[in-house]
């Protein structure tokens, strides 16, 4: 990335807003090794590219689906090592998918209970 590209990138605040994070969370992701070092402009300020934003969206989704930070860190390390780690990355995602599907099934059961209680309260209020 040349200087002119870095100059046009997004600031920390702009990048965080674009992907729905706080600047604090974005900096924490960097400290945790979840985000590769970001390019800087001539004044030394971080400038995020579209590729950086795409990575942040992925990391945000992994976190939102409950992936532990240690697994996110492992994925980031594997991704930085290149194509030779594709199988390991796939295995990591497959294991996470099982956890997500299990959690979704649990949430479906929880939702049934909530719907039942809402219906019960609705019938009780209508019967007054």
Buried (B, 14 or more C-beta within 10 A) or exposed (E): EEEEEBBEBBBBEEBBBBBEBEBEBBBBBBEBBBBEEBBBBEEEBBBBBEEBBEBBBBBBEBBEEEBEBEBBBBBBBBBEEEEEBEEBBEEBBEEBEEBBEEEEEEEEEEEEEEEEEEEEEEEEEEEE
